[in-house]
Each structure stands twice: as C-alpha cells, then as structure tokens.
Amino acid sequence: MKRVQIIIQGHVQGVFFRSFIKDRALELGLTGYTRNLGTKAVEVVVEGHEIKLNQLIEECKKGPANSYVDEIKVTAFPYTGEFNQFRIKY
C-alpha cells in the first residue's frame, strides 16, 4: 500500500476534472480526496495499491474532455490508512 499526492496543472478547473478523478478512483478502489487549489491546479491525495495508483496517475495525465494537462507532479508518502472513501473536498 502506498500514498501519493498528485498536483495537476493546466486547464483543469471548471471542466469536471475532480468528478472525473473521483469516478476513476472509486472504480480502482482507491481512497483519499481531490480538491481545487488556489493556483488553478487540482490536488489529489490518494492511497491504495501501487498498481492502482499508477493507473490513476495515467488517468490524471489524460483528464476529462475539455481539459488540458500541462504538468503533473507526483510525490510519494508512507501509507497511513487515514481514508475510508474517496471524496471531493470543497
């Protein structure tokens, strides 16, 4: 098990990016959250099996229709088991 923080930059706000990520995370059985940052980026903090995390990272690179990803930064952290679901933070 692993935890990662993903920062996605580009045209990622106002295009249902967070909902897209939530749907993919739930499909993969991952837990954590996603939220918009004041920098017009989207943050994802997610925990789960490394293979599933890598699949989510690949989905983040694509994004939903009408989005455009310029850059993704992934930082790994120790697994904490802090989350019991995946949600969108407002």
All heavy atoms as an XYZ file, in Angstrom:
728
protein
N       0.849     -1.182      0.000
C       0.000      0.000      0.000
C       0.892      1.241      0.000
O       1.967      1.233      0.574
C      -0.904     -0.012      1.218
C      -1.843     -1.220      1.281
S      -3.072     -1.221     -0.005
C      -4.360     -0.306      0.793
N       0.365      2.288     -0.613
C       1.152      3.496     -0.811
C       0.218      4.709     -0.792
O      -0.984      4.582     -1.006
C       1.850      3.369     -2.166
C       2.897      4.383     -2.482
C       3.569      3.998     -3.802
C       4.507      5.062     -4.271
N       5.112      4.723     -5.570
N       0.795      5.869     -0.569
C       0.065      7.139     -0.602
C       0.812      8.073     -1.537
O       2.044      8.158     -1.477
C       0.001      7.728      0.800
C      -0.678      9.086      0.894
C      -0.609      9.601      2.325
N      -1.324     10.836      2.501
C      -2.265     11.047      3.412
N      -2.597     10.075      4.248
N      -2.868     12.197      3.500
N       0.064      8.779     -2.381
C       0.685      9.774     -3.241
C      -0.140     11.048     -3.253
O      -1.352     11.025     -3.047
C       0.886      9.285     -4.704
C       1.874      8.145     -4.782
C      -0.415      8.936     -5.363
N       0.571     12.134     -3.484
C      -0.064     13.429     -3.751
C       0.218     13.734     -5.215
O       1.365     13.619     -5.671
C       0.522     14.521     -2.878
C      -0.067     15.888     -3.203
C       0.732     17.029     -2.603
O       1.954     17.060     -2.728
N       0.046     17.942     -1.959
N      -0.835     14.086     -5.941
C      -0.714     14.417     -7.355
C      -1.186     15.859     -7.535
O      -2.290     16.198     -7.116
C      -1.575     13.485     -8.229
C      -1.313     12.022     -7.883
C      -1.322     13.758     -9.702
C      -2.373     11.074     -8.415
N      -0.342     16.685     -8.121
C      -0.712     18.061     -8.444
C      -0.795     18.143     -9.970
O       0.185     17.859    -10.662
C       0.310     19.089     -7.905
C       0.510     18.948     -6.404
C      -0.101     20.505     -8.304
C      -0.698     19.319     -5.569
N      -1.968     18.504    -10.460
C      -2.206     18.575    -11.897
C      -2.394     20.029    -12.280
O      -3.258     20.714    -11.724
C      -3.448     17.758    -12.303
C      -3.330     16.318    -11.810
C      -3.637     17.774    -13.809
C      -4.368     15.934    -10.822
N      -1.602     20.489    -13.234
C      -1.698     21.871    -13.691
C      -2.068     21.915    -15.162
O      -1.731     21.019    -15.929
C      -0.379     22.600    -13.455
C      -0.050     22.706    -11.988
C       1.120     23.616    -11.723
O       1.617     24.289    -12.609
N       1.556     23.637    -10.484
N      -2.756     22.954    -15.528
C      -3.213     23.144    -16.901
C      -4.617     23.717    -16.860
O      -4.988     24.403    -15.906
N      -5.409     23.394    -17.850
C      -6.823     23.802    -17.857
C      -7.591     22.672    -17.184
O      -8.101     21.755    -17.845
C      -7.296     24.035    -19.284
C      -8.721     24.485    -19.364
N      -9.159     25.681    -18.837
C      -9.808     23.893    -19.893
C     -10.456     25.796    -19.055
N     -10.884     24.715    -19.688
N      -7.619     22.706    -15.838
C      -8.166     21.593    -15.056
C      -9.265     22.013    -14.084
O      -9.798     21.172    -13.370
C      -7.042     20.834    -14.293
C      -6.104     20.162    -15.277
C      -6.267     21.767    -13.372
N      -9.608     23.272    -14.053
C     -10.707     23.719    -13.209
C     -11.856     24.173    -14.099
O     -11.655     24.777    -15.145
C     -10.264     24.850    -12.274
C      -9.322     24.355    -11.191
C      -9.036     25.411    -10.128
O      -9.606     26.484    -10.110
N      -8.139     25.084     -9.224
N     -13.075     23.840    -13.672
C     -14.253     24.214    -14.441
C     -14.546     23.256    -15.586
O     -15.334     23.578    -16.471
N     -13.903     22.083    -15.584
C     -14.105     21.097    -16.659
C     -14.431     19.716    -16.083
O     -14.234     18.707    -16.732
C     -12.873     21.018    -17.597
C     -12.717     22.287    -18.406
C     -11.610     20.709    -16.808
N     -14.926     19.692    -14.850
C     -15.311     18.453    -14.168
C     -14.128     17.510    -13.918
O     -14.292     16.291    -13.856
C     -16.436     17.733    -14.931
C     -17.676     18.560    -15.030
C     -17.967     19.257    -16.185
C     -18.534     18.674    -13.942
C     -19.103     20.045    -16.277
C     -19.679     19.454    -14.015
C     -19.964     20.142    -15.188
N     -12.943     18.076    -13.754
C     -11.746     17.265    -13.516
C     -11.854     16.500    -12.199
O     -11.540     15.326    -12.133
C     -10.488     18.149    -13.516
C      -9.243     17.390    -13.887
C      -8.765     17.434    -15.179
C      -8.551     16.639    -12.955
C      -7.620     16.745    -15.539
C      -7.415     15.940    -13.301
C      -6.946     15.993    -14.595
N     -12.314     17.171    -11.144
C     -12.418     16.500     -9.838
C     -13.414     15.349     -9.890
O     -13.152     14.270     -9.334
C     -12.783     17.492     -8.743
C     -11.672     18.505     -8.462
C     -12.113     19.582     -7.497
N     -13.269     20.280     -8.077
C     -14.172     20.941     -7.381
N     -14.089     21.017     -6.066
N     -15.168     21.557     -7.965
N     -14.538     15.525    -10.542
C     -15.518     14.437    -10.681
C     -14.937     13.281    -11.483
O     -15.163     12.114    -11.156
C     -16.788     14.939    -11.365
O     -17.459     15.843    -10.529
N     -14.208     13.607    -12.524
C     -13.536     12.595    -13.341
C     -12.582     11.764    -12.485
O     -12.600     10.532    -12.537
C     -12.787     13.310    -14.479
C     -11.904     12.425    -15.299
C     -12.424     11.679    -16.339
C     -10.543     12.362    -15.040
C     -11.594     10.869    -17.112
C      -9.713     11.560    -15.804
C     -10.244     10.813    -16.840
N     -11.774     12.442    -11.670
C     -10.813     11.755    -10.809
C     -11.540     10.910     -9.767
O     -11.154      9.763     -9.500
C      -9.865     12.762    -10.124
C      -8.993     13.445    -11.174
C      -9.007     12.079     -9.059
C      -8.166     12.518    -12.027
N     -12.581     11.459     -9.166
C     -13.335     10.703     -8.167
C     -13.897      9.419     -8.769
O     -13.784      8.342     -8.177
C     -14.471     11.547     -7.591
C     -15.288     10.798     -6.550
C     -16.458     11.617     -6.054
C     -17.289     10.787     -5.074
N     -18.544     11.454     -4.745
N     -14.500      9.514     -9.934
C     -15.065      8.327    -10.582
C     -13.990      7.275    -10.843
O     -14.198      6.083    -10.592
C     -15.750      8.705    -11.892
C     -17.022      9.514    -11.684
O     -17.535      9.573    -10.535
O     -17.489     10.121    -12.677
N     -12.839      7.705    -11.349
C     -11.747      6.757    -11.632
C     -11.212      6.139    -10.345
O     -10.946      4.952    -10.285
C     -10.614      7.431    -12.403
C     -10.953      7.964    -13.768
C     -11.670      6.933    -14.643
N     -12.193      7.479    -15.858
C     -13.349      8.149    -15.981
N     -14.094      8.417    -14.936
N     -13.776      8.570    -17.151
N     -11.045      6.950     -9.303
C     -10.535      6.441     -8.025
C     -11.489      5.402     -7.438
O     -11.046      4.356     -6.943
C     -10.317      7.590     -7.042
N     -12.782      5.670     -7.504
C     -13.768      4.716     -6.989
C     -13.742      3.422     -7.790
O     -13.812      2.327     -7.219
C     -15.161      5.337     -6.986
C     -15.371      6.475     -5.981
C     -16.737      7.127     -6.183
C     -15.210      5.988     -4.551
N     -13.631      3.523     -9.114
C     -13.532      2.330     -9.963
C     -12.326      1.482     -9.597
O     -12.380      0.254     -9.671
C     -13.431      2.736    -11.436
C     -14.698      3.298    -12.021
C     -14.490      3.896    -13.407
O     -13.386      3.752    -13.988
O     -15.436      4.530    -13.910
N     -11.243      2.143     -9.186
C      -9.996      1.451     -8.853
C      -9.927      1.023     -7.389
O      -8.959      0.381     -6.982
C      -8.799      2.353     -9.196
C      -8.592      2.635    -10.684
C      -7.596      3.764    -10.892
C      -8.127      1.365    -11.394
N     -10.923      1.393     -6.599
C     -10.931      1.024     -5.184
C      -9.948      1.806     -4.337
O      -9.456      1.305     -3.317
N      -9.670      3.038     -4.730
C      -8.731      3.893     -4.004
C      -9.476      4.806     -3.038
O     -10.664      5.071     -3.210
C      -7.925      4.726     -4.998
C      -7.098      3.920     -6.003
C      -6.531      4.823     -7.081
C      -5.993      3.153     -5.293
N      -8.763      5.294     -2.037
C      -9.342      6.214     -1.058
C      -8.528      7.500     -1.016
O      -7.350      7.514     -1.369
C      -9.377      5.585      0.351
O      -8.040      5.268      0.752
C     -10.229      4.329      0.381
N      -9.177      8.585     -0.577
C      -8.499      9.870     -0.466
C      -9.426     10.995     -0.850
O     -10.627     10.933     -0.629
N      -8.854     12.035     -1.476
C      -9.666     13.182     -1.883
C      -9.023     13.918     -3.043
O      -7.833     13.747     -3.339
C      -9.891     14.141     -0.711
C      -8.635     14.829     -0.215
C      -8.189     16.011     -0.810
C      -7.902     14.314      0.842
C      -7.039     16.642     -0.354
C      -6.759     14.941      1.305
C      -6.334     16.113      0.703
O      -5.186     16.734      1.142
N      -9.813     14.769     -3.661
C      -9.334     15.702     -4.667
C      -9.938     17.065     -4.366
O     -11.031     17.150     -3.800
C      -9.673     15.241     -6.096
O      -9.092     16.158     -7.035
C     -11.165     15.143     -6.318
N      -9.222     18.117     -4.719
C      -9.711     19.475     -4.486
C      -9.024     20.442     -5.441
O      -7.933     20.162     -5.955
C      -9.477     19.908     -3.056
C      -8.011     20.060     -2.697
C      -7.822     20.504     -1.275
N      -6.396     20.568     -0.955
C      -5.909     21.195      0.078
N      -6.719     21.825      0.921
N      -4.625     21.218      0.304
N      -9.682     21.574     -5.671
C      -9.072     22.663     -6.427
C      -8.126     23.417     -5.507
O      -8.414     23.611     -4.323
C     -10.131     23.634     -6.942
C     -10.895     23.087     -8.128
O     -10.433     22.209     -8.840
N     -12.083     23.616     -8.340
N      -7.019     23.849     -6.062
C      -6.088     24.706     -5.339
C      -6.234     26.131     -5.856
O      -6.652     26.350     -6.987
C      -4.648     24.216     -5.538
C      -4.341     22.817     -5.017
C      -2.897     22.442     -5.344
C      -4.583     22.727     -3.517
N      -5.875     27.090     -5.037
C      -5.954     28.498     -5.416
C      -5.063     28.850     -6.597
O      -5.237     29.876     -7.223
N      -4.134     27.969     -6.905
C      -3.203     28.203     -8.012
C      -3.777     27.756     -9.346
O      -3.073     27.671    -10.334
C      -1.902     27.433     -7.762
O      -2.219     26.032     -7.653
C      -1.204     27.902     -6.513
N      -5.086     27.438     -9.361
C      -5.784     26.924    -10.544
C      -5.308     25.530    -10.922
O      -5.430     25.113    -12.068
C      -5.690     27.886    -11.717
C      -6.368     29.210    -11.424
C      -6.637     29.985    -12.660
C      -7.375     31.263    -12.270
N      -7.787     32.038    -13.383
N      -4.759     24.818     -9.963
C      -4.362     23.426    -10.139
C      -5.346     22.551     -9.378
O      -6.153     23.039     -8.590
C      -2.946     23.212     -9.618
N      -5.268     21.256     -9.609
C      -6.056     20.279     -8.869
C      -5.094     19.395     -8.087
O      -4.065     18.965     -8.613
C      -6.936     19.425     -9.819
C      -7.534     18.237     -9.097
C      -8.034     20.273    -10.423
N      -5.434     19.151     -6.821
C      -4.648     18.266     -5.970
C      -5.428     16.981     -5.749
O      -6.634     17.001     -5.532
C      -4.378     18.917     -4.615
C      -3.650     17.988     -3.660
C      -3.569     18.537     -2.240
O      -4.576     19.091     -1.755
O      -2.502     18.395     -1.634
N      -4.716     15.858     -5.785
C      -5.278     14.561     -5.460
C      -4.371     13.943     -4.401
O      -3.155     13.868     -4.587
C      -5.325     13.628     -6.695
C      -5.935     12.285     -6.332
C      -6.077     14.276     -7.841
N      -4.952     13.539     -3.281
C      -4.227     12.781     -2.262
C      -4.933     11.442     -2.196
O      -6.136     11.382     -1.922
C      -4.229     13.491     -0.891
C      -3.561     12.621      0.161
C      -3.522     14.841     -0.992
N      -4.197     10.381     -2.479
C      -4.841      9.083     -2.677
C      -3.982      7.955     -2.112
O      -2.760      8.026     -2.140
C      -5.162      8.884     -4.178
C      -3.904      8.897     -5.015
C      -5.975      7.656     -4.432
N      -4.673      6.937     -1.590
C      -3.989      5.772     -1.029
C      -4.541      4.494     -1.670
O      -5.725      4.427     -2.013
C      -4.189      5.694      0.482
C      -3.493      6.796      1.230
C      -3.528      6.604      2.742
O      -4.472      5.966      3.257
O      -2.609      7.102      3.403
N      -3.674      3.507     -1.780
C      -4.088      2.214     -2.299
C      -2.901      1.422     -2.798
O      -1.747      1.755     -2.523
N      -3.207      0.363     -3.547
C      -2.159     -0.478     -4.111
C      -1.418      0.276     -5.210
O      -2.024      1.014     -5.993
C      -2.746     -1.771     -4.673
C      -3.293     -2.668     -3.604
N      -2.486     -3.429     -2.787
C      -4.561     -2.905     -3.215
C      -3.242     -4.098     -1.940
N      -4.506     -3.801     -2.168
N      -0.127      0.072     -5.274
C       0.720      0.828     -6.201
C       0.266      0.697     -7.659
O       0.254      1.676     -8.401
C       2.178      0.382     -6.061
C       3.133      1.235     -6.845
C       4.583      0.987     -6.512
O       4.879      0.115     -5.657
O       5.433      1.663     -7.103
N      -0.144     -0.483     -8.077
C      -0.591     -0.679     -9.459
C      -1.809      0.193     -9.748
O      -1.895      0.844    -10.795
C      -0.899     -2.168     -9.727
C       0.396     -2.965     -9.710
C      -1.635     -2.351    -11.049
C       0.208     -4.466     -9.713
N      -2.744      0.236     -8.809
C      -3.960      1.045     -8.981
C      -3.629      2.535     -8.960
O      -4.206      3.324     -9.708
C      -4.984      0.720     -7.900
C      -5.398     -0.722     -7.866
C      -6.261     -1.071     -9.033
C      -6.801     -2.487     -8.903
N      -7.616     -2.875    -10.033
N      -2.686      2.912     -8.099
C      -2.261      4.320     -8.054
C      -1.654      4.734     -9.389
O      -1.931      5.833     -9.893
C      -1.267      4.551     -6.917
C      -1.825      4.411     -5.503
C      -0.705      4.481     -4.488
C      -2.869      5.473     -5.216
N      -0.835      3.857     -9.954
C      -0.230      4.164    -11.252
C      -1.284      4.305    -12.344
O      -1.152      5.160    -13.229
C       0.805      3.099    -11.621
C       2.047      3.192    -10.764
O       2.368      4.237    -10.218
N       2.756      2.087    -10.628
N      -2.340      3.500    -12.258
C      -3.433      3.623    -13.225
C      -4.128      4.972    -13.083
O      -4.458      5.620    -14.086
C      -4.436      2.478    -13.047
C      -3.885      1.133    -13.486
C      -4.841     -0.007    -13.182
O      -5.477     -0.039    -12.134
N      -4.933     -0.948    -14.109
N      -4.341      5.406    -11.836
C      -4.971      6.705    -11.619
C      -4.075      7.837    -12.125
O      -4.564      8.801    -12.726
C      -5.309      6.918    -10.146
C      -6.060      8.223     -9.853
C      -7.452      8.203    -10.482
C      -6.161      8.477     -8.368
N      -2.788      7.726    -11.906
C      -1.855      8.754    -12.394
C      -1.959      8.876    -13.910
O      -1.981      9.987    -14.459
C      -0.415      8.447    -11.939
C      -0.301      8.630    -10.414
C       0.593      9.333    -12.672
C       0.954      8.045     -9.798
N      -2.058      7.752    -14.601
C      -2.213      7.779    -16.060
C      -3.518      8.467    -16.459
O      -3.552      9.223    -17.434
C      -2.137      6.368    -16.643
C      -0.744      5.767    -16.594
C       0.313      6.626    -17.267
O       0.091      7.050    -18.425
O       1.356      6.898    -16.647
N      -4.592      8.215    -15.711
C      -5.865      8.882    -15.981
C      -5.755     10.393    -15.758
O      -6.356     11.182    -16.484
C      -6.980      8.301    -15.104
C      -7.357      6.888    -15.472
C      -8.029      6.780    -16.827
O      -8.804      7.682    -17.193
O      -7.773      5.782    -17.527
N      -4.989     10.790    -14.733
C      -4.781     12.219    -14.459
C      -4.076     12.906    -15.620
O      -4.320     14.080    -15.890
C      -3.967     12.407    -13.188
S      -4.844     12.016    -11.664
N      -3.204     12.198    -16.293
C      -2.483     12.770    -17.433
C      -3.424     13.056    -18.599
O      -3.193     13.975    -19.368
C      -1.378     11.816    -17.888
C      -0.241     11.697    -16.904
C       0.785     10.683    -17.368
C       1.902     10.517    -16.346
N       2.860      9.474    -16.752
N      -4.489     12.251    -18.722
C      -5.456     12.422    -19.813
C      -6.514     13.455    -19.446
O      -6.792     14.368    -20.204
C      -6.153     11.092    -20.111
C      -5.226     10.002    -20.566
C      -5.990      8.709    -20.687
C      -5.079      7.514    -20.785
N      -5.821      6.252    -20.738
N      -7.155     13.255    -18.286
C      -8.223     14.140    -17.841
C      -9.490     13.948    -18.653
O      -9.527     13.192    -19.619
N     -10.549     14.643    -18.262
C     -11.813     14.559    -18.982
C     -11.786     15.410    -20.255
O     -10.858     16.187    -20.478
C     -12.815     15.131    -17.974
C     -12.010     16.107    -17.191
C     -10.634     15.501    -17.081
N     -12.854     15.264    -21.046
C     -12.989     16.102    -22.239
C     -12.958     17.572    -21.818
O     -13.384     17.928    -20.719
C     -14.308     15.779    -22.935
N     -12.426     18.417    -22.650
C     -12.315     19.862    -22.433
C     -11.242     20.262    -21.432
O     -11.121     21.435    -21.110
C     -13.663     20.481    -22.033
C     -14.715     20.288    -23.098
O     -14.416     20.398    -24.278
N     -15.924     19.975    -22.690
N     -10.500     19.300    -20.896
C      -9.388     19.658    -20.014
C      -8.090     19.578    -20.807
O      -8.035     18.970    -21.882
C      -9.310     18.718    -18.808
O      -8.878     17.426    -19.203
N      -7.065     20.224    -20.274
C      -5.738     20.156    -20.879
C      -4.721     20.127    -19.745
O      -4.696     21.027    -18.911
C      -5.485     21.357    -21.789
C      -4.146     21.282    -22.467
C      -3.963     20.512    -23.591
C      -3.048     21.962    -21.940
C      -2.725     20.429    -24.200
C      -1.807     21.884    -22.543
C      -1.652     21.104    -23.681
O      -0.426     21.020    -24.279
N      -3.932     19.075    -19.691
C      -2.946     18.900    -18.624
C      -1.583     19.350    -19.138
O      -1.066     18.820    -20.117
C      -2.898     17.423    -18.157
C      -1.814     17.230    -17.116
C      -4.259     17.000    -17.615
N      -1.017     20.357    -18.448
C       0.318     20.846    -18.779
C       1.394     20.090    -18.025
O       2.453     19.799    -18.565
C       0.458     22.332    -18.421
C      -0.307     23.239    -19.361
O      -0.397     22.930    -20.564
O      -0.822     24.262    -18.877
N       1.117     19.813    -16.751
C       2.148     19.228    -15.887
C       1.509     18.446    -14.750
O       0.457     18.824    -14.237
C       3.012     20.354    -15.302
C       4.131     19.888    -14.424
C       4.949     21.049    -13.848
O       4.738     22.202    -14.257
O       5.771     20.787    -12.981
N       2.174     17.358    -14.386
C       1.751     16.562    -13.229
C       2.969     16.344    -12.350
O       4.037     15.985    -12.838
C       1.177     15.195    -13.657
C      -0.164     15.391    -14.327
C       1.049     14.271    -12.463
C      -0.873     14.112    -14.654
N       2.777     16.584    -11.066
C       3.838     16.334    -10.095
C       3.307     15.295     -9.109
O       2.249     15.479     -8.510
C       4.203     17.612     -9.347
C       5.298     17.424     -8.321
C       5.610     18.718     -7.593
C       6.613     18.460     -6.488
N       6.789     19.633     -5.648
N       4.038     14.197     -8.959
C       3.630     13.107     -8.069
C       4.665     12.983     -6.955
O       5.858     12.877     -7.224
C       3.526     11.772     -8.836
C       3.115     10.650     -7.902
C       2.551     11.895     -9.991
N       4.190     13.011     -5.714
C       5.054     12.858     -4.545
C       4.537     11.688     -3.719
O       3.352     11.639     -3.388
C       5.044     14.141     -3.689
O       5.359     15.258     -4.526
C       6.054     14.053     -2.553
N       5.422     10.752     -3.406
C       5.034      9.571     -2.623
C       5.223      9.842     -1.132
O       6.158     10.542     -0.723
C       5.879      8.376     -3.039
N       4.324      9.280     -0.341
C       4.365      9.367      1.113
C       4.075      7.988      1.694
O       3.493      7.140      1.016
C       3.307     10.360      1.625
C       3.552     11.780      1.225
C       2.932     12.320      0.109
C       4.409     12.582      1.961
C       3.153     13.632     -0.274
C       4.635     13.897      1.580
C       4.009     14.426      0.468
N       4.403      7.772      2.950
C       4.048      6.495      3.581
C       2.528      6.348      3.677
O       1.808      7.331      3.901
C       4.674      6.591      4.974
C       5.725      7.632      4.878
C       5.242      8.600      3.831
N       2.062      5.150      3.510
C       0.639      4.829      3.642
C       0.209      5.062      5.091
O       0.926      4.687      6.020
C       0.418      3.376      3.242
C      -0.989      2.894      3.445
C      -1.986      3.206      2.539
C      -1.324      2.122      4.553
C      -3.285      2.768      2.715
C      -2.618      1.672      4.738
C      -3.590      1.994      3.830
O      -4.873      1.559      4.008
N      -0.970      5.678      5.277
C      -1.452      5.940      6.637
C      -2.764      5.232      6.953
O      -3.107      5.067      8.117
C      -1.679      7.450      6.872
O      -2.740      7.895      6.020
C      -0.415      8.250      6.622
N      -3.523      4.861      5.923
C      -4.840      4.272      6.154
C      -5.852      5.273      6.682
O      -6.875      4.899      7.244
N      -5.582      6.532      6.483
C      -6.399      7.632      7.020
C      -7.805      7.694      6.419
O      -8.747      8.125      7.074
C      -5.648      8.940      6.742
C      -6.410     10.200      6.961
C      -5.616     11.441      6.550
O      -4.436     11.342      6.166
O      -6.211     12.522      6.614
N      -7.957      7.275      5.174
C      -9.216      7.457      4.459
C     -10.015      6.158      4.381
O      -9.448      5.081      4.290
C      -8.946      7.961      3.040
C      -8.039      9.163      2.986
C      -6.769      9.063      2.462
C      -8.454     10.389      3.468
C      -5.926     10.155      2.403
C      -7.621     11.499      3.422
C      -6.353     11.384      2.891
N     -11.346      6.292      4.357
C     -12.194      5.116      4.166
C     -13.047      5.251      2.907
O     -13.857      4.387      2.610
C     -13.076      4.842      5.392
C     -13.968      6.019      5.744
O     -14.101      6.958      4.973
N     -14.568      5.962      6.907
N     -12.874      6.349      2.179
C     -13.605      6.591      0.935
C     -12.806      7.581      0.101
O     -11.791      8.104      0.538
C     -14.999      7.145      1.227
C     -14.975      8.505      1.910
C     -16.370      9.040      2.199
O     -17.356      8.404      1.900
N     -16.452     10.214      2.793
N     -13.295      7.857     -1.114
C     -12.702      8.908     -1.935
C     -13.767      9.982     -2.107
O     -14.917      9.684     -2.419
C     -12.265      8.381     -3.308
C     -11.378      9.356     -4.015
C     -10.008      9.262     -3.904
C     -11.912     10.399     -4.760
C      -9.181     10.181     -4.524
C     -11.096     11.335     -5.382
C      -9.728     11.213     -5.263
N     -13.363     11.240     -1.909
C     -14.344     12.321     -1.997
C     -13.738     13.567     -2.607
O     -12.527     13.684     -2.734
C     -14.921     12.638     -0.618
C     -13.914     13.170      0.374
C     -14.533     13.282      1.771
N     -13.643     13.940      2.688
C     -13.696     15.232      3.006
N     -14.603     16.020      2.480
N     -12.853     15.749      3.857
N     -14.622     14.466     -2.969
C     -14.216     15.780     -3.461
C     -14.299     16.742     -2.287
O     -15.327     16.832     -1.627
C     -15.143     16.258     -4.597
C     -15.027     15.317     -5.794
C     -14.807     17.697     -4.992
C     -16.027     15.601     -6.895
N     -13.206     17.454     -2.023
C     -13.212     18.495     -0.988
C     -13.558     19.817     -1.651
O     -13.062     20.144     -2.727
C     -11.831     18.624     -0.339
C     -11.540     17.613      0.728
C     -10.256     18.018      1.446
C     -10.005     17.153      2.642
N      -8.776     17.569      3.345
N     -14.395     20.592     -0.966
C     -14.795     21.908     -1.479
C     -14.207     23.000     -0.625
O     -13.879     22.841      0.476
C     -16.308     22.037     -1.538
C     -16.925     21.073     -2.530
C     -17.422     19.844     -2.129
C     -16.958     21.402     -3.883
C     -17.964     18.964     -3.054
C     -17.507     20.528     -4.800
C     -18.004     19.314     -4.386
O     -18.536     18.446     -5.296
